[in-house]
Amino acid sequence: MRKFQIPKIPTTTNKSIRFPDDVIAQVEEAIRGTECSFSAFVIEAVRVALENLKEEEDDS
C-alpha cells in the first residue's frame, strides 16, 4: 500500500498569452460538463506536447 502524502502545490507564474478565438471555443467545448478548468486543460496539453517533443528528440 502506498503511503499517503499531502500533495504539494507547485509554484506558478502568471503568463498572459493570446489564443485564437477558435481555439478557445474548441477548448471550452472539450471541457464543458467536466471539472476541468481552461488553465488545467492548457497546462496538461503543453505537458503532453513537451513529452512528445522529448520522445521525438530521443528517437532521432
PQR file of N, CA, C, O and H, with PARSE charges and radii, in Angstrom:
ATOM      1  N   MET A   1       0.851  -1.179   0.000 -0.4000 1.5000
ATOM      2  CA  MET A   1       0.000   0.000   0.000 -0.0000 2.0000
ATOM      3  C   MET A   1       0.893   1.238   0.000  0.5500 1.7000
ATOM      4  O   MET A   1       1.863   1.334   0.752 -0.5500 1.4000
ATOM      5  N   ARG A   2       0.532   2.178  -0.867 -0.4000 1.5000
ATOM      6  CA  ARG A   2       1.301   3.405  -0.963 -0.0000 2.0000
ATOM      7  C   ARG A   2       0.969   4.312   0.205  0.5500 1.7000
ATOM      8  O   ARG A   2      -0.193   4.433   0.593 -0.5500 1.4000
ATOM      9  H   ARG A   2      -0.256   2.099  -1.478  0.4000 1.0000
ATOM     10  N   LYS A   3       1.988   4.954   0.771 -0.4000 1.5000
ATOM     11  CA  LYS A   3       1.803   5.845   1.910 -0.0000 2.0000
ATOM     12  C   LYS A   3       1.202   7.168   1.435  0.5500 1.7000
ATOM     13  O   LYS A   3       1.643   7.743   0.440 -0.5500 1.4000
ATOM     14  H   LYS A   3       2.933   4.856   0.457  0.4000 1.0000
ATOM     15  N   PHE A   4       0.192   7.638   2.163 -0.4000 1.5000
ATOM     16  CA  PHE A   4      -0.435   8.911   1.835 -0.0000 2.0000
ATOM     17  C   PHE A   4       0.510  10.055   2.159  0.5500 1.7000
ATOM     18  O   PHE A   4       1.105  10.105   3.236 -0.5500 1.4000
ATOM     19  H   PHE A   4      -0.166   7.171   2.971  0.4000 1.0000
ATOM     20  N   GLN A   5       0.639  10.977   1.204 -0.4000 1.5000
ATOM     21  CA  GLN A   5       1.410  12.190   1.437 -0.0000 2.0000
ATOM     22  C   GLN A   5       0.550  13.384   1.034  0.5500 1.7000
ATOM     23  O   GLN A   5      -0.134  13.350   0.011 -0.5500 1.4000
ATOM     24  H   GLN A   5       0.156  10.937   0.329  0.4000 1.0000
ATOM     25  N   ILE A   6       0.588  14.414   1.828 -0.4000 1.5000
ATOM     26  CA  ILE A   6      -0.148  15.621   1.485 -0.0000 2.0000
ATOM     27  C   ILE A   6       0.481  16.197   0.226  0.5500 1.7000
ATOM     28  O   ILE A   6       1.688  16.433   0.192 -0.5500 1.4000
ATOM     29  H   ILE A   6       1.144  14.442   2.659  0.4000 1.0000
ATOM     30  N   PRO A   7      -0.330  16.428  -0.823 -0.5600 1.5000
ATOM     31  CA  PRO A   7       0.242  16.921  -2.074  0.2800 2.0000
ATOM     32  C   PRO A   7       0.808  18.329  -1.931  0.5500 1.7000
ATOM     33  O   PRO A   7       0.283  19.162  -1.192 -0.5500 1.4000
ATOM     34  N   LYS A   8       1.883  18.563  -2.653 -0.4000 1.5000
ATOM     35  CA  LYS A   8       2.489  19.893  -2.675 -0.0000 2.0000
ATOM     36  C   LYS A   8       1.997  20.609  -3.926  0.5500 1.7000
ATOM     37  O   LYS A   8       2.047  20.058  -5.025 -0.5500 1.4000
ATOM     38  H   LYS A   8       2.309  17.886  -3.253  0.4000 1.0000
ATOM     39  N   ILE A   9       1.533  21.808  -3.758 -0.4000 1.5000
ATOM     40  CA  ILE A   9       1.094  22.601  -4.899 -0.0000 2.0000
ATOM     41  C   ILE A   9       2.334  23.238  -5.514  0.5500 1.7000
ATOM     42  O   ILE A   9       3.086  23.936  -4.834 -0.5500 1.4000
ATOM     43  H   ILE A   9       1.492  22.256  -2.865  0.4000 1.0000
ATOM     44  N   PRO A  10       2.543  22.989  -6.819 -0.5600 1.5000
ATOM     45  CA  PRO A  10       3.749  23.542  -7.437  0.2800 2.0000
ATOM     46  C   PRO A  10       3.681  25.065  -7.508  0.5500 1.7000
ATOM     47  O   PRO A  10       2.602  25.654  -7.569 -0.5500 1.4000
ATOM     48  N   THR A  11       4.849  25.682  -7.499 -0.4000 1.5000
ATOM     49  CA  THR A  11       4.871  27.130  -7.663 -0.0000 2.0000
ATOM     50  C   THR A  11       4.403  27.459  -9.073  0.5500 1.7000
ATOM     51  O   THR A  11       4.603  26.678 -10.004 -0.5500 1.4000
ATOM     52  H   THR A  11       5.726  25.203  -7.450  0.4000 1.0000
ATOM     53  N   THR A  12       3.791  28.599  -9.217 -0.4000 1.5000
ATOM     54  CA  THR A  12       3.283  29.005 -10.518 -0.0000 2.0000
ATOM     55  C   THR A  12       3.700  30.436 -10.822  0.5500 1.7000
ATOM     56  O   THR A  12       4.017  31.216  -9.924 -0.5500 1.4000
ATOM     57  H   THR A  12       3.628  29.233  -8.461  0.4000 1.0000
ATOM     58  N   THR A  13       3.690  30.753 -12.085 -0.4000 1.5000
ATOM     59  CA  THR A  13       3.946  32.111 -12.549 -0.0000 2.0000
ATOM     60  C   THR A  13       2.832  32.478 -13.515  0.5500 1.7000
ATOM     61  O   THR A  13       2.465  31.684 -14.381 -0.5500 1.4000
ATOM     62  H   THR A  13       3.432  30.119 -12.814  0.4000 1.0000
ATOM     63  N   ASN A  14       2.304  33.665 -13.366 -0.4000 1.5000
ATOM     64  CA  ASN A  14       1.237  34.110 -14.240 -0.0000 2.0000
ATOM     65  C   ASN A  14       1.825  34.555 -15.577  0.5500 1.7000
ATOM     66  O   ASN A  14       2.726  35.393 -15.615 -0.5500 1.4000
ATOM     67  H   ASN A  14       2.602  34.310 -12.663  0.4000 1.0000
ATOM     68  N   LYS A  15       1.312  33.992 -16.673 -0.4000 1.5000
ATOM     69  CA  LYS A  15       1.721  34.377 -18.022 -0.0000 2.0000
ATOM     70  C   LYS A  15       0.472  34.719 -18.809  0.5500 1.7000
ATOM     71  O   LYS A  15      -0.498  33.961 -18.815 -0.5500 1.4000
ATOM     72  H   LYS A  15       0.580  33.311 -16.641  0.4000 1.0000
ATOM     73  N   SER A  16       0.500  35.838 -19.459 -0.4000 1.5000
ATOM     74  CA  SER A  16      -0.630  36.214 -20.318 -0.0000 2.0000
ATOM     75  C   SER A  16      -0.285  35.831 -21.747  0.5500 1.7000
ATOM     76  O   SER A  16       0.734  36.258 -22.291 -0.5500 1.4000
ATOM     77  H   SER A  16       1.288  36.454 -19.454  0.4000 1.0000
ATOM     78  N   ILE A  17      -1.148  35.020 -22.348 -0.4000 1.5000
ATOM     79  CA  ILE A  17      -0.944  34.635 -23.739 -0.0000 2.0000
ATOM     80  C   ILE A  17      -2.250  34.830 -24.486  0.5500 1.7000
ATOM     81  O   ILE A  17      -3.331  34.801 -23.899 -0.5500 1.4000
ATOM     82  H   ILE A  17      -1.975  34.673 -21.906  0.4000 1.0000
ATOM     83  N   ARG A  18      -2.134  35.026 -25.768 -0.4000 1.5000
ATOM     84  CA  ARG A  18      -3.319  35.215 -26.595 -0.0000 2.0000
ATOM     85  C   ARG A  18      -3.608  33.923 -27.354  0.5500 1.7000
ATOM     86  O   ARG A  18      -2.711  33.296 -27.918 -0.5500 1.4000
ATOM     87  H   ARG A  18      -1.256  35.050 -26.245  0.4000 1.0000
ATOM     88  N   PHE A  19      -4.872  33.547 -27.350 -0.4000 1.5000
ATOM     89  CA  PHE A  19      -5.330  32.376 -28.086 -0.0000 2.0000
ATOM     90  C   PHE A  19      -6.251  32.837 -29.203  0.5500 1.7000
ATOM     91  O   PHE A  19      -7.030  33.771 -29.013 -0.5500 1.4000
ATOM     92  H   PHE A  19      -5.601  34.056 -26.892  0.4000 1.0000
ATOM     93  N   PRO A  20      -6.174  32.203 -30.357 -0.5600 1.5000
ATOM     94  CA  PRO A  20      -7.176  32.484 -31.383  0.2800 2.0000
ATOM     95  C   PRO A  20      -8.559  32.101 -30.849  0.5500 1.7000
ATOM     96  O   PRO A  20      -8.702  31.136 -30.099 -0.5500 1.4000
ATOM     97  N   ASP A  21      -9.561  32.864 -31.243 -0.4000 1.5000
ATOM     98  CA  ASP A  21     -10.924  32.629 -30.745 -0.0000 2.0000
ATOM     99  C   ASP A  21     -11.405  31.210 -31.015  0.5500 1.7000
ATOM    100  O   ASP A  21     -12.103  30.620 -30.191 -0.5500 1.4000
ATOM    101  H   ASP A  21      -9.445  33.648 -31.852  0.4000 1.0000
ATOM    102  N   ASP A  22     -11.029  30.655 -32.182 -0.4000 1.5000
ATOM    103  CA  ASP A  22     -11.495  29.303 -32.492 -0.0000 2.0000
ATOM    104  C   ASP A  22     -10.880  28.257 -31.567  0.5500 1.7000
ATOM    105  O   ASP A  22     -11.522  27.256 -31.252 -0.5500 1.4000
ATOM    106  H   ASP A  22     -10.462  31.134 -32.853  0.4000 1.0000
ATOM    107  N   VAL A  23      -9.648  28.480 -31.134 -0.4000 1.5000
ATOM    108  CA  VAL A  23      -9.006  27.541 -30.204 -0.0000 2.0000
ATOM    109  C   VAL A  23      -9.683  27.621 -28.835  0.5500 1.7000
ATOM    110  O   VAL A  23      -9.924  26.596 -28.196 -0.5500 1.4000
ATOM    111  H   VAL A  23      -9.126  29.294 -31.390  0.4000 1.0000
ATOM    112  N   ILE A  24      -9.985  28.829 -28.393 -0.4000 1.5000
ATOM    113  CA  ILE A  24     -10.690  28.999 -27.121 -0.0000 2.0000
ATOM    114  C   ILE A  24     -12.032  28.272 -27.169  0.5500 1.7000
ATOM    115  O   ILE A  24     -12.403  27.576 -26.224 -0.5500 1.4000
ATOM    116  H   ILE A  24      -9.790  29.661 -28.912  0.4000 1.0000
ATOM    117  N   ALA A  25     -12.744  28.433 -28.256 -0.4000 1.5000
ATOM    118  CA  ALA A  25     -14.048  27.780 -28.390 -0.0000 2.0000
ATOM    119  C   ALA A  25     -13.907  26.264 -28.353  0.5500 1.7000
ATOM    120  O   ALA A  25     -14.720  25.583 -27.728 -0.5500 1.4000
ATOM    121  H   ALA A  25     -12.443  28.998 -29.024  0.4000 1.0000
ATOM    122  N   GLN A  26     -12.891  25.731 -29.014 -0.4000 1.5000
ATOM    123  CA  GLN A  26     -12.692  24.274 -29.032 -0.0000 2.0000
ATOM    124  C   GLN A  26     -12.325  23.748 -27.650  0.5500 1.7000
ATOM    125  O   GLN A  26     -12.812  22.693 -27.242 -0.5500 1.4000
ATOM    126  H   GLN A  26     -12.230  26.284 -29.522  0.4000 1.0000
ATOM    127  N   VAL A  27     -11.474  24.469 -26.925 -0.4000 1.5000
ATOM    128  CA  VAL A  27     -11.110  24.043 -25.568 -0.0000 2.0000
ATOM    129  C   VAL A  27     -12.335  24.101 -24.668  0.5500 1.7000
ATOM    130  O   VAL A  27     -12.594  23.163 -23.914 -0.5500 1.4000
ATOM    131  H   VAL A  27     -11.079  25.325 -27.257  0.4000 1.0000
ATOM    132  N   GLU A  28     -13.081  25.179 -24.737 -0.4000 1.5000
ATOM    133  CA  GLU A  28     -14.264  25.307 -23.891 -0.0000 2.0000
ATOM    134  C   GLU A  28     -15.282  24.213 -24.192  0.5500 1.7000
ATOM    135  O   GLU A  28     -15.936  23.708 -23.280 -0.5500 1.4000
ATOM    136  H   GLU A  28     -12.870  25.942 -25.349  0.4000 1.0000
ATOM    137  N   GLU A  29     -15.420  23.845 -25.450 -0.4000 1.5000
ATOM    138  CA  GLU A  29     -16.318  22.743 -25.817 -0.0000 2.0000
ATOM    139  C   GLU A  29     -15.800  21.421 -25.239  0.5500 1.7000
ATOM    140  O   GLU A  29     -16.577  20.608 -24.739 -0.5500 1.4000
ATOM    141  H   GLU A  29     -14.888  24.255 -26.191  0.4000 1.0000
ATOM    142  N   ALA A  30     -14.493  21.219 -25.313 -0.4000 1.5000
ATOM    143  CA  ALA A  30     -13.894  19.965 -24.823 -0.0000 2.0000
ATOM    144  C   ALA A  30     -14.059  19.800 -23.313  0.5500 1.7000
ATOM    145  O   ALA A  30     -14.215  18.679 -22.828 -0.5500 1.4000
ATOM    146  H   ALA A  30     -13.862  21.879 -25.719  0.4000 1.0000
ATOM    147  N   ILE A  31     -14.028  20.902 -22.570 -0.4000 1.5000
ATOM    148  CA  ILE A  31     -14.097  20.799 -21.107 -0.0000 2.0000
ATOM    149  C   ILE A  31     -15.506  21.011 -20.562  0.5500 1.7000
ATOM    150  O   ILE A  31     -15.735  20.871 -19.361 -0.5500 1.4000
ATOM    151  H   ILE A  31     -13.901  21.812 -22.964  0.4000 1.0000
ATOM    152  N   ARG A  32     -16.446  21.348 -21.438 -0.4000 1.5000
ATOM    153  CA  ARG A  32     -17.822  21.575 -20.981 -0.0000 2.0000
ATOM    154  C   ARG A  32     -18.361  20.317 -20.289  0.5500 1.7000
ATOM    155  O   ARG A  32     -18.239  19.208 -20.809 -0.5500 1.4000
ATOM    156  H   ARG A  32     -16.260  21.462 -22.414  0.4000 1.0000
ATOM    157  N   GLY A  33     -18.953  20.511 -19.119 -0.4000 1.5000
ATOM    158  CA  GLY A  33     -19.531  19.399 -18.378 -0.0000 2.0000
ATOM    159  C   GLY A  33     -18.514  18.611 -17.560  0.5500 1.7000
ATOM    160  O   GLY A  33     -18.856  17.594 -16.956 -0.5500 1.4000
ATOM    161  H   GLY A  33     -19.051  21.412 -18.697  0.4000 1.0000
ATOM    162  N   THR A  34     -17.273  19.072 -17.538 -0.4000 1.5000
ATOM    163  CA  THR A  34     -16.239  18.408 -16.733 -0.0000 2.0000
ATOM    164  C   THR A  34     -15.848  19.314 -15.577  0.5500 1.7000
ATOM    165  O   THR A  34     -16.321  20.446 -15.472 -0.5500 1.4000
ATOM    166  H   THR A  34     -16.995  19.898 -18.028  0.4000 1.0000
ATOM    167  N   GLU A  35     -14.994  18.813 -14.726 -0.4000 1.5000
ATOM    168  CA  GLU A  35     -14.472  19.604 -13.611 -0.0000 2.0000
ATOM    169  C   GLU A  35     -13.181  20.321 -14.005  0.5500 1.7000
ATOM    170  O   GLU A  35     -12.542  20.957 -13.167 -0.5500 1.4000
ATOM    171  H   GLU A  35     -14.610  17.894 -14.811  0.4000 1.0000
ATOM    172  N   CYS A  36     -12.804  20.223 -15.253 -0.4000 1.5000
ATOM    173  CA  CYS A  36     -11.529  20.752 -15.730 -0.0000 2.0000
ATOM    174  C   CYS A  36     -11.653  22.240 -16.053  0.5500 1.7000
ATOM    175  O   CYS A  36     -12.622  22.670 -16.679 -0.5500 1.4000
ATOM    176  H   CYS A  36     -13.323  19.707 -15.934  0.4000 1.0000
ATOM    177  N   SER A  37     -10.665  23.017 -15.620 -0.4000 1.5000
ATOM    178  CA  SER A  37     -10.632  24.440 -15.961 -0.0000 2.0000
ATOM    179  C   SER A  37      -9.865  24.637 -17.271  0.5500 1.7000
ATOM    180  O   SER A  37      -9.140  23.751 -17.724 -0.5500 1.4000
ATOM    181  H   SER A  37      -9.878  22.667 -15.112  0.4000 1.0000
ATOM    182  N   PHE A  38     -10.039  25.796 -17.856 -0.4000 1.5000
ATOM    183  CA  PHE A  38      -9.314  26.136 -19.081 -0.0000 2.0000
ATOM    184  C   PHE A  38      -7.811  26.026 -18.833  0.5500 1.7000
ATOM    185  O   PHE A  38      -7.087  25.436 -19.636 -0.5500 1.4000
ATOM    186  H   PHE A  38     -10.628  26.516 -17.489  0.4000 1.0000
ATOM    187  N   SER A  39      -7.345  26.595 -17.719 -0.4000 1.5000
ATOM    188  CA  SER A  39      -5.916  26.566 -17.401 -0.0000 2.0000
ATOM    189  C   SER A  39      -5.397  25.141 -17.235  0.5500 1.7000
ATOM    190  O   SER A  39      -4.334  24.802 -17.755 -0.5500 1.4000
ATOM    191  H   SER A  39      -7.933  27.074 -17.067  0.4000 1.0000
ATOM    192  N   ALA A  40      -6.139  24.310 -16.516 -0.4000 1.5000
ATOM    193  CA  ALA A  40      -5.700  22.926 -16.301 -0.0000 2.0000
ATOM    194  C   ALA A  40      -5.604  22.183 -17.628  0.5500 1.7000
ATOM    195  O   ALA A  40      -4.673  21.405 -17.836 -0.5500 1.4000
ATOM    196  H   ALA A  40      -7.003  24.585 -16.094  0.4000 1.0000
ATOM    197  N   PHE A  41      -6.551  22.415 -18.520 -0.4000 1.5000
ATOM    198  CA  PHE A  41      -6.537  21.777 -19.838 -0.0000 2.0000
ATOM    199  C   PHE A  41      -5.295  22.199 -20.613  0.5500 1.7000
ATOM    200  O   PHE A  41      -4.592  21.359 -21.174 -0.5500 1.4000
ATOM    201  H   PHE A  41      -7.308  23.047 -18.351  0.4000 1.0000
ATOM    202  N   VAL A  42      -5.025  23.508 -20.642 -0.4000 1.5000
ATOM    203  CA  VAL A  42      -3.875  24.022 -21.391 -0.0000 2.0000
ATOM    204  C   VAL A  42      -2.568  23.517 -20.794  0.5500 1.7000
ATOM    205  O   VAL A  42      -1.656  23.147 -21.534 -0.5500 1.4000
ATOM    206  H   VAL A  42      -5.595  24.190 -20.186  0.4000 1.0000
ATOM    207  N   ILE A  43      -2.464  23.495 -19.479 -0.4000 1.5000
ATOM    208  CA  ILE A  43      -1.243  23.007 -18.833 -0.0000 2.0000
ATOM    209  C   ILE A  43      -0.994  21.550 -19.200  0.5500 1.7000
ATOM    210  O   ILE A  43       0.134  21.182 -19.530 -0.5500 1.4000
ATOM    211  H   ILE A  43      -3.205  23.796 -18.878  0.4000 1.0000
ATOM    212  N   GLU A  44      -2.025  20.719 -19.149 -0.4000 1.5000
ATOM    213  CA  GLU A  44      -1.858  19.304 -19.494 -0.0000 2.0000
ATOM    214  C   GLU A  44      -1.491  19.140 -20.969  0.5500 1.7000
ATOM    215  O   GLU A  44      -0.651  18.310 -21.317 -0.5500 1.4000
ATOM    216  H   GLU A  44      -2.941  21.018 -18.881  0.4000 1.0000
ATOM    217  N   ALA A  45      -2.127  19.938 -21.835 -0.4000 1.5000
ATOM    218  CA  ALA A  45      -1.818  19.865 -23.263 -0.0000 2.0000
ATOM    219  C   ALA A  45      -0.361  20.230 -23.527  0.5500 1.7000
ATOM    220  O   ALA A  45       0.305  19.590 -24.341 -0.5500 1.4000
ATOM    221  H   ALA A  45      -2.809  20.613 -21.552  0.4000 1.0000
ATOM    222  N   VAL A  46       0.129  21.246 -22.846 -0.4000 1.5000
ATOM    223  CA  VAL A  46       1.529  21.647 -23.015 -0.0000 2.0000
ATOM    224  C   VAL A  46       2.465  20.565 -22.484  0.5500 1.7000
ATOM    225  O   VAL A  46       3.490  20.276 -23.101 -0.5500 1.4000
ATOM    226  H   VAL A  46      -0.412  21.765 -22.184  0.4000 1.0000
ATOM    227  N   ARG A  47       2.124  19.970 -21.350 -0.4000 1.5000
ATOM    228  CA  ARG A  47       2.966  18.889 -20.815 -0.0000 2.0000
ATOM    229  C   ARG A  47       3.057  17.722 -21.796  0.5500 1.7000
ATOM    230  O   ARG A  47       4.140  17.184 -22.025 -0.5500 1.4000
ATOM    231  H   ARG A  47       1.291  20.205 -20.848  0.4000 1.0000
ATOM    232  N   VAL A  48       1.929  17.335 -22.370 -0.4000 1.5000
ATOM    233  CA  VAL A  48       1.911  16.231 -23.335 -0.0000 2.0000
ATOM    234  C   VAL A  48       2.742  16.606 -24.565  0.5500 1.7000
ATOM    235  O   VAL A  48       3.516  15.791 -25.068 -0.5500 1.4000
ATOM    236  H   VAL A  48       1.049  17.772 -22.184  0.4000 1.0000
ATOM    237  N   ALA A  49       2.577  17.835 -25.043 -0.4000 1.5000
ATOM    238  CA  ALA A  49       3.349  18.281 -26.205 -0.0000 2.0000
ATOM    239  C   ALA A  49       4.846  18.245 -25.912  0.5500 1.7000
ATOM    240  O   ALA A  49       5.633  17.828 -26.762 -0.5500 1.4000
ATOM    241  H   ALA A  49       1.948  18.497 -24.635  0.4000 1.0000
ATOM    242  N   LEU A  50       5.243  18.675 -24.729 -0.4000 1.5000
ATOM    243  CA  LEU A  50       6.664  18.655 -24.356 -0.0000 2.0000
ATOM    244  C   LEU A  50       7.198  17.225 -24.270  0.5500 1.7000
ATOM    245  O   LEU A  50       8.315  16.953 -24.710 -0.5500 1.4000
ATOM    246  H   LEU A  50       4.604  19.014 -24.038  0.4000 1.0000
ATOM    247  N   GLU A  51       6.407  16.317 -23.708 -0.4000 1.5000
ATOM    248  CA  GLU A  51       6.815  14.909 -23.653 -0.0000 2.0000
ATOM    249  C   GLU A  51       6.972  14.338 -25.061  0.5500 1.7000
ATOM    250  O   GLU A  51       7.928  13.615 -25.342 -0.5500 1.4000
ATOM    251  H   GLU A  51       5.500  16.539 -23.351  0.4000 1.0000
ATOM    252  N   ASN A  52       6.023  14.670 -25.946 -0.4000 1.5000
ATOM    253  CA  ASN A  52       6.106  14.183 -27.329 -0.0000 2.0000
ATOM    254  C   ASN A  52       7.356  14.708 -28.023  0.5500 1.7000
ATOM    255  O   ASN A  52       8.030  13.967 -28.737 -0.5500 1.4000
ATOM    256  H   ASN A  52       5.246  15.257 -25.717  0.4000 1.0000
ATOM    257  N   LEU A  53       7.664  15.980 -27.815 -0.4000 1.5000
ATOM    258  CA  LEU A  53       8.872  16.549 -28.411 -0.0000 2.0000
ATOM    259  C   LEU A  53      10.120  15.851 -27.894  0.5500 1.7000
ATOM    260  O   LEU A  53      11.044  15.572 -28.658 -0.5500 1.4000
ATOM    261  H   LEU A  53       7.116  16.583 -27.235  0.4000 1.0000
ATOM    262  N   LYS A  54      10.146  15.568 -26.586 -0.4000 1.5000
ATOM    263  CA  LYS A  54      11.312  14.889 -25.999 -0.0000 2.0000
ATOM    264  C   LYS A  54      11.447  13.479 -26.578  0.5500 1.7000
ATOM    265  O   LYS A  54      12.550  13.046 -26.912 -0.5500 1.4000
ATOM    266  H   LYS A  54       9.395  15.795 -25.966  0.4000 1.0000
ATOM    267  N   GLU A  55      10.334  12.770 -26.695 -0.4000 1.5000
ATOM    268  CA  GLU A  55      10.379  11.417 -27.286 -0.0000 2.0000
ATOM    269  C   GLU A  55      10.875  11.464 -28.730  0.5500 1.7000
ATOM    270  O   GLU A  55      11.685  10.629 -29.133 -0.5500 1.4000
ATOM    271  H   GLU A  55       9.438  13.122 -26.424  0.4000 1.0000
ATOM    272  N   GLU A  56      10.402  12.424 -29.503 -0.4000 1.5000
ATOM    273  CA  GLU A  56      10.867  12.567 -30.885 -0.0000 2.0000
ATOM    274  C   GLU A  56      12.359  12.867 -30.931  0.5500 1.7000
ATOM    275  O   GLU A  56      13.085  12.340 -31.774 -0.5500 1.4000
ATOM    276  H   GLU A  56       9.744  13.103 -29.176  0.4000 1.0000
ATOM    277  N   GLU A  57      12.808  13.723 -30.009 -0.4000 1.5000
ATOM    278  CA  GLU A  57      14.225  14.058 -29.945 -0.0000 2.0000
ATOM    279  C   GLU A  57      15.059  12.837 -29.581  0.5500 1.7000
ATOM    280  O   GLU A  57      16.127  12.617 -30.152 -0.5500 1.4000
ATOM    281  H   GLU A  57      12.218  14.150 -29.324  0.4000 1.0000
ATOM    282  N   ASP A  58      14.569  12.040 -28.626 -0.4000 1.5000
ATOM    283  CA  ASP A  58      15.287  10.835 -28.197 -0.0000 2.0000
ATOM    284  C   ASP A  58      15.328   9.789 -29.301  0.5500 1.7000
ATOM    285  O   ASP A  58      16.289   9.026 -29.389 -0.5500 1.4000
ATOM    286  H   ASP A  58      13.701  12.218 -28.162  0.4000 1.0000
ATOM    287  N   ASP A  59      14.291   9.741 -30.153 -0.4000 1.5000
ATOM    288  CA  ASP A  59      14.241   8.773 -31.244 -0.0000 2.0000
ATOM    289  C   ASP A  59      15.187   9.116 -32.382  0.5500 1.7000
ATOM    290  O   ASP A  59      15.570   8.244 -33.163 -0.5500 1.4000
ATOM    291  H   ASP A  59      13.510  10.362 -30.081  0.4000 1.0000
ATOM    292  N   SER A  60      15.568  10.399 -32.475 -0.4000 1.5000
ATOM    293  CA  SER A  60      16.426  10.776 -33.606 -0.0000 2.0000
ATOM    294  C   SER A  60      17.872  10.915 -33.200  0.5500 1.7000
ATOM    295  O   SER A  60      18.720  11.227 -34.036 -0.5500 1.4000
ATOM    296  H   SER A  60      15.258  11.107 -31.841  0.4000 1.0000
TER
END
